[in-house]
């Protein structure tokens, strides 16, 4: 593993630890500020920063392509630090929403990290590189809720936000030591070489792209199926499990499964479509189990199966994304892709709030199962239509013609 990859993973982990550890405790924070625990506004505010990050993502992607991907990474980390410090001193719900607004507008650390790595590391390693950035995210999801479960018992929740604000700032300072990415990256050079081979008639080196719309749709369904189960997991599990620490363990269990399975990815499971099919099936089965059971070994087994589905899903979608990657517009492509995933997260948060308000606390798992099953025909469609060069990706995400960018 290269020094650059390790450094970016550290920066991303510090940001992910800050962001991903706190959503589990958002209901508690808003209850402290006067909202009831079953308020549908919790689902909305859960999704608000994500919505703003999704809307600003393509713009930040263009800024990254113009001014450099390292600059974009530093900007995202520093902005996150300022936003969390503001949350820590907020004294009302409107002020808290303003702080979360800043967090959303200045977000996009994952897209910034991926676009930076895609333009500084060889193209053939991109799929595995994306797996490792998700590894750092899952590591944050495993460690942050557990650490914070201990922290909230001894420190006021808002004070923890101030402490956490130091982590992305450290990441921003560390990112300043990274080599600056060039606009003509190693990946771009490899791309040009491939184009030259294609011009000479070497068909075997031609990269085949799936439709950008199809890739983004699959990403959206996959993200929706995961995120819709997050906002209300704490109140959902509370009746059957008394310990807050035990609930936190169950919350992070799927991500722990990802961490355990990630080392198995190397040179295995090369068929992205099979991986995605198995993923969606596992997610649907696990969601149905959690829809029916919220205590004991059944819930534990369902969370493990959910983790297997997440692992397979990221592995398959990253293989597909790597096939669809355009080096010349790395910032725009990863910003747009991340934007789609976050918009799906917004829809998931709103849908979870609506379902809980009109049905019950287990209803988000039913929505997760439906989204997972809906993704399976899409995977089959991409597999059938994405086996040839597709100009749509180039038209949507770059100004380069498909026969000169491969």
FINUPA-102440 format. One record per residue: x, y, z of N, C-alpha, C, O in turn. Coordinates in steps of 0.05 Angstrom, whole numbers, plus 5000, padded with zeros to 4 digits. Layout:
# FINUPA-102440
XYZXYZXYZXYZ
...
END
This chain:
# FINUPA-102440
501749765000500050005000501850255000503650275017
501350434981503050664978502750875001500750875015
504751045004504651255024502351445019500951525038
501851514994499751694987497051574995495351715007
496551324989494051194996493651195026491551255036
495751115041495551105070494951385081493251415099
496251595071495851865081492951955076491752075093
491951905052489151985045487151825062485151935071
487751565067485951405084485851525112483751525125
488151615122488251735149486551985150484852015168
486852155130485252405128482252335127480652465140
481652145110478752075106477651955132475352005139
479251785146478351665170477751875191475651855205
479452075194478952285214476352435208474852495226
475752485182473252615175470952435179468852515190
471252175171469051985173468351925203466051905210
470451915219469951875248468252095259466552055276
468852335250467352575260464452565251462652615267
464052515225461352535213459652295219457352315227
460752055216459151805216458551705244456751545248
459951805264459451715291457151845305455951735323
456352085296454452245310451452205301449752245318
450852115277448052095270446451915289444051965293
447651705300446251535319445151695342443151615354
446551915349445752065373444352325367443752485384
443652365341442152605334439452625348438752845357
437952405350435452435365435852535394434252685404
438052445407438552545434439252835434438252985451
440852925415441553205413439153385409438853595422
437353305391434953465386432953455409431553645414
432853225423431153215447432153405468430553535482
434853425471435953615491435253905484435054065502
434853955458434154225449431154275446430354485437
429554075454426654125456424853965437422453985440
425953815418424253655400423553385412425253265426
421153285408420453015418421952805402422752845380
422452575415424152365403422952245378424452135362
420252255375419052135350418352355330416752295312
419552585332418952805313419952735285422252645282
418252775264419152725237421352915228422852865209
421653135243423853335237426553205241428553295229
426753005258429352875263430252745237432652755230
428452605223429152485198430052685177431852635162
428652915177429353125158432053245164433753275146
432553315189435153435196437453235193439653305188
436852975198438752765193439752775164442052725158
437852845145438552845117439453115107440553135085
439053335122439553605113442453655104442853745082
444453585121447253625111447853465087449353555069
446753225086447253055063446053175037447253155016
443653295040442353425017444153645006444553664982
445153815024446854035015449453935003450454054984
450653725014453053615003452553504975454153534957
450253374972449453264946449153494925449953464902
447853704933447353924914449954074907450254174885
451754094927454254244922456454064910458454174901
456053804911458053614902459053664874461453674870
457253674854458253724827459853984823461753994809
458954194837460354444836463254414848465154514836
463454294871466054244883467754064865470154094865
466453884851467953714832469253874810471553824803
467754064800468854234779471154414790473154464776
470754504815472854664828475354494831477654584827
474954234838477254054841478754014815481154014814
477253984793478453954767479954204758481854194743
478954434768480154684760482654764777484654854766
482354724803484454814821486054594835487954644849
485254344830486754124841485153964862483554074877
485553694861483953524879485053524908483553484926
487653584911488653614938487453854952486753844975
487154074937485854314948483054244957482154334978
481554094941478854024948478753854974476953884990
480653674977480753515001481253685026479953645046
483153865024483754045046481354215053480654255076
479954325032477654485036475454335051474154445069
474954085043472853925056473453875085471653895102
475953805091476653745119476453995136475353985158
477454225127477354465143474554565147473854655169
472854545126470054625129468554455149466954555164
469054195149467854015168468554085197466954085214
471054155201472054235227470554475238469654485261
470254685221468954925229465954875235464854985255
464754705219461854645223461454505250459554565264
463154305256462754155281463254335306461954305326
465154515303465654705326463154875330462454935353
461754955309459355115311457054955324455655055341
456854695316454854525328455254515359453354515374
457754505366458454475395457654715412457454685436
457354945399456555185415453755275409452855485418
452255125393449455195386447655175411447954995427
445855375413444155385437441155345430439455355448
440555315404437755285396437655115371439655065357
435255015364434954845341435555005315436954895298
434655255312435355405287438355445284439455415262
439755505306442655535304444055275297445955265282
442955055309444154795303443754725273445554625260
441354795262440854745234442754905216443654815195
443355155224445255315209448055195209449455195189
448855085232451454955234451554705216453554655202
449354555216449254315199449154395169449954245152
448054635164448054735136450854785127451654715104
452554905144455354945137456754685133458354655114
456154485149457354225146456654105119458353995105
454154135110453254035084454554175061455454045042
454654435062455754595040458754555036459754565014
460154495058463054465057463854175056466254105059
461953985054462553705055463753585030464553735012
463653325028464653185005467453075008468953064988
468252995032470952885036471352635021473552595010
469452455020469752205005470252244976472052124964
468652424963468952474935471752604930473052544910
472552784948475152924945477352724947479352734932
477152534966479252334970479452144946481552084937
477052064936477051874914478152004888479651874874
477352254883478352384859481352434861482752424840
482352504884485252544888486752284883488652284868
485752064895487151804891486951714862488851594852
484651764849484351674821486251814802486851704781
487152054809488952194792491852184800493652304788
492452044822495252014831496151724832498551664833
494251534830494951244830494151114804492451224790
495350894796494750764771491750684769490550604788
490750704744487950644739487150354747485050304758
488950164742488249884747487849824776486749614783
488749994794488349954822485950104833485450094857
484450244816482350424825480150274841479350364862
479250044831477149904844477949824873476449864891
480349724876481249644903481749894920481349884944
482650114908483050364922480350464934480250544957
478250454918475650534927474650354950473350444969
475350094949474749914971476050004996474849985018
478550104994479950185018478950445030478950485054
477950635013476750875024474150805039473450925059
472650605028470350515043471150365068469750365088
473450225067474450095091474850295113474150245136
476050525106476450735127473850845137473550905161
471850865119469150955128467850745147466750825167
468050495139466950285157468450275184467250235205
471050315183472650325208471650545226471450515250
470950775214469950995229467150925241466550985264
465550795224462850715234462950505256461150495273
465050345256465350145278466350285303465350225325
468350445301469650555325468250795336468050825361
467250975319466151225329463651185348463651295370
461651025340459350995358460150865385459050935406
462050685384462950555409464350745427463950755451
466150905415467651105431465751315442465851395465
463851405425461951605433459851505453458851655469
459251245451457451125471458651155499457251195518
461251125501462651165526462851465532462451545556
463251625512463651915516461152055526461252225543
458751975515456252115522455452055551453852195563
456651845563456051795591457651965610456951985634
459652105600461452265617461652555608462452725624
460952615583461252885572458652965559457352795546
457853215562455553315548455853275518458053325507
453653195504453753125476454953345459456553305441
454053595464455053815448458053865452459453945433
458953815476461853845481463453655464465753705457
462353415459463753225443464153325414466153265401
462153485404462453605378464953785376466353785356
465453925398467754105398470353935397472254005383
470353725413472753545412473153425385475353415375
470953335373471153205347471953395325473053315305
471453655328472153855308475153865304476053955283
476753775324479653775321480653565301482853595290
479153355298480053125281480353205251482453165240
478153305239478553375210480553605206481753625185
480853785227482853995224485653865223487353955208
486153665239488653515238488953395211491153395199
486753285200486853165173487553365152489053305133
486453615154487053825135489953895135491253945115
491053915159493953985162495653755150497653815137
494853505155496353285143496153275113498053215099
493753345103493353345073495153555060495853525037
495953765074497753965063500453845056501953965040
501153625068503753495063503653305039505753205031
501353255028501053075005502153204980502053444978
503153044961503953164936501653274921499453164921
502053504908499853624892499253464867501153384853
496753414862496053264838496353434814495553674814
497353314792497653464767495153414750493753214753
494453604733492053584717492453364695490453254686
494953304688495453084670496652864687499052834690
494852704698495552504718496652254705496552214681
497752084723498751824713496451674700496851534680
494051694712491751564700491051674673490351524654
491351934670490752054644492651964623491951914600
495251934631497251834612496651554604496851484580
495751394623495051114617492651114598492450954580
490851314603488451334585489251404557488251294538
491151594554492051674528493451434513493051404489
494951274529496151044517494150844507494450724485
491950814522489850634513488550734488487950584470
488150994487486851114463488551074439487551024417
491251094442493051054420492850774410492850724386
492750584429492550304421489950254406489850104386
487750384415485150354401485350464373484150354354
486750684370487050804344488550624325488150634301
490250454336491750264320490150014315491049824301
487749994328486149764323486449544344485549324339
487649604366487949404387485449394404485249544424
483649224397481049214411481249124439479549194456
483248964446483348844473483949044494483348994518
485049284487485649484507483349684511483549864527
481249654495479049844496477449814522476749594529
476950034536475350034560472450054553471750234538
470849884565467949884559466450014582466849944605
464850214576463450374596460550294597459250244576
459450284622456550264625455450544624456850744628
452850564620451450824620451750964647451450834668
452451214646452751364671450151374687450151354711
447951404672445351414686444751144700443751144723
445450924687444950664700446750624724445950524744
449350704722451150674744450150844768450150744791
449351084762448451264784445851154796445351184820
444051044780441550924790442150694809440850674830
443950524801444750304818445950404845445250304866
447650604842448850724866446650834885446750804909
444650964873442451084889440850864904440350904927
440150654890438550444903440150304925439050244946
442650254920444350134940444650304965444350214987
445150564961445450744983442750774999442750785023
440550794984437950814997437450575015436550605038
438050335004437550095020439050085046438149985066
441450195045443050205070442150425089441550375112
441950675079441550905096438850915108438551015131
436750815095434050835105433850685132431950745147
435650505138435550355163437050495186436850405209
438450715180440150835201438751025220439150995244
437051225211436151435229434751345255435151465276
433051145253431451065275432250805288430650675302
434750725283435550465294435650465324434950265337
436550685336436650695366433950665379433650485396
431850815372429250765384427950505375426350395390
428650405351427650155342428549925360427049745367
431149925366432349695381431949725411432149525426
431349965421431150015450429149835465429849735487
426749775454424849615469425849325475425349215495
427349215456428348945460431048915472431748705482
432649135472435349125482435749365501435649595492
436249315526436249525546438849685545438849925550
441049555539443649685540444149865516443949775493
444950125520445650295498448150205484448350235460
450050095499452449995488451949755469453149735448
450049585477449349355461448049445435448549325414
446349645436445049755412447149875394447049835369
449150015406451350125389452849905375453749935352
453349685389454749455377453149345354454349285333
450549315357448949215335448849415312448849325289
448849665318448849875297451349855280451249895256
453649805292456149795277456849515266458749485251
455349315274456049035267456348995237458248865229
454449105220454849065191457549175181458749065163
458349395192460849525184463249365194465349365181
462949245217465049065227465448825209467648745204
463248725199463348505179464848595154466448435144
464348835145465848935122468848945128470448855111
469649035151472449045158473748765159476048735151
472248575168473348305169473548175141475348015136
471748245123471648115097473448265076474248145056
474048515081475548675061478148545053478848545029
479748425071482248295062481848065042483747995028
479447965040478847745022478447844993478147674975
478248104989477548214963479748174942479148144919
482248164950484448164931484347914913484447684923
484147964887484147754867481947554870482247314863
479647634882477447454885474847594876474747844874
472847444870470247544862470447754840469747984844
471347674816471847864795469347954780469348154766
467047814783464647874768462948074784461648014804
463048324774461648544789458648494790457348554810
457448384768454548344768453648134788451648174801
455147914790454547714809454747824838453047764855
456847974842457148104869454748274876453748264898
453848434856451648614862448948454866447448524883
448548254850446148084853446147964881444047974895
448347844889448447714916448147924938446947874959
449248164933449048374953446148454957445248464980
444748504936441948594939440148384951438348444966
440748134944439147914957439747894987437847865002
442247924994442947915023441748155038440748125060
441848395026440748625039437748595043436648665064
436348495022433448455024432748255046430848305061
434148025047433547825067434047935095432447895113
436348075098437048185125434948395133434248405157
434148555115432148765121429448645130428248735149
428648435116426148295124426348175151424448175166
428648055158429047945184428848165206427648125227
430048395201429948615220427148735222426348845242
425748725200422948825200421248665219419348765231
421848405222420248225238421348195267419748145285
423948215270425148155296426948385305428548485289
426848465330428548675340429848605367430448785383
430248345371431548265396433048005392432347855374
434947945409436347695410438047625386438947805372
438447365383440247255362439247315334440847335316
436547325331435447375304436447655293437147675270
436347855311437248115302440248115297441248245278
441747975313444647955309445347825282447047915267
443947605276444347465251443647645227445047645207
441447795230440647975209442648195204443248265181
443848295225445948505222448448395208449748535193
449148145215451448025202450847985172452648055155
448547885165447747855137447648125123448448145099
446748325136446748595125449548695119450048825098
451448625136454248695132455348555107456948675092
454648295104455548155080454548285055455948305035
451948365056450848505033452248765026452648835003
452948915047454349165043457049115031457949255012
458448915041461148845030461048775001462548874984
459148594994458848504966458048744948458948764926
456248914959455249134943457449334937457649424914
459049404956461249594951463249474932464249614914
463849224935465849094918464849094889466349164871
462249024885461249014858460949294845461649334822
459849484860459449754849462149894844462350044825
464149844861466749964856468049854831469349994816
467649594826468649484800467249614777468549674756
464649664779463149794757464050094754464450184732
464350224777465250514776467950534763468450724748
469750344770472450354758472350334728473950454714
470450174718470150154689469050404677469450464653
467650564693466350804682467951054688466951274682
470251034699471851264707473151414684474251284666
472851674684474051844663476152024677475452204693
478651974671480852104685480852414681481552554700
480152504658480352794652478452954669478953194673
476252834679474252974695473852824721471552784730
476052754735475752584759474152724780472352594793
474652984785473153124805470153134800468553084817
469453194775466653214767465352934769463052914779
466752724760465552464760465052364788462852274795
467052374805466752284833464952464849463452374867
465052724843463152904856460252844849458552844866
459752794823457052724815456152464826453852434834
457952264825457152004836456552014865454651894875
458252164880457852194909455252344914453752294933
454652544896452252694899449752524896447852544911
449852334877447552154873447151974898444951944907
449351874909449151714933448051864956446451764972
448852114959447852284981444952364977443452384996
444152414952441352474947439652234954437452264965
440651994949439251754957439051744987437051654999
441251825001441151835030439152035040437751985061
438852265027436852455034434052335032432352355050
433552215009430952085004430451865025428251835035
432551725033432251515053431551635080429851525095
432851855088432251985114429352085115427952045134
428452215093425752315092423752085092421752095106
424351875076422551645075422351505102420251415110
424651485116424651365142422951515162421351405177
423151785161421551955179418551925173416951905191
417951925147415051895139414051625147411851605158
415551405142414651135148414251095178412250975186
416151195194415951165223413551325234412151225252
413051555223410851725232408151605225406251645240
407951455203405351355193405051055198402850955196
407250915203407150625207408250555234406950585255
410750455235412050385260415050405257416050455235
416550355278419450395278420850185261423250215255
419549965254420849755238420349795208421549655192
418649985201417950015172420250095154420250025131
422350245164424650305146425950055135427150065113
425849835150427149585140425549475116426749355098
422949515116421349425093422049585068422249475047
422449855072423350015050426049935039426549935015
427849855057430449755049430249505032431649475012
428549325040428149075024427149134996428049014977
425249314994424049384968426149504950426349434927
427849694961429849824945431949614935432949634913
432649434953434649224945433649054923435148994904
431148964925430048794904429748944877430048834856
429149204879428749374855431449404840431449454816
433649384854436249414842437149174825438749204807
436048944830436948704816436348704786438148644771
433948784777433648814748435449014735436248984712
436149224750437949434739440749314735442049384715
441649154754444249024750444248854725446148854710
442148704721441848534697441948704671443148634651
440548934672440549124649443249224643444149234620
444749314664447449414660449249204649450949254631
448948964659450648734649450148684620452048614605
447748714610447048664582447948894564448948844542
447549134573447949364556450649504560451449664543
452049434581454549564587457049424578459249484587
456649224560458949064551460249184526461949054513
459349424519460549554495461149844503460049944522
462849974487463450254493460950424493459350404473
460550584513458150744515458751044515460251134532
457851194496458451474494457151654515457951874519
455051544529453451714547455151824569454852054577
456951654580458551744603460251984595460452174610
461451974571463052194562461452444557462352664563
459052404546457352634541456452774567456053014568
455952604588454852714612457052824631456553014645
459352704631461352774651463952874639465752934655
464352894614466753004603466253114575464153064563
468253264566468053384539469653224519469953304496
470552984527472352824510470652624495468852504506
471252584470469752384454470552104462472852064470
468651914460469151644470471351504456472651324467
471951564430474051424416476751534422478751424412
476951744439479651844446480051834476482251904486
478051744492478451714521477451444528475051384525
479251264538478350994544479250914571478750684580
END
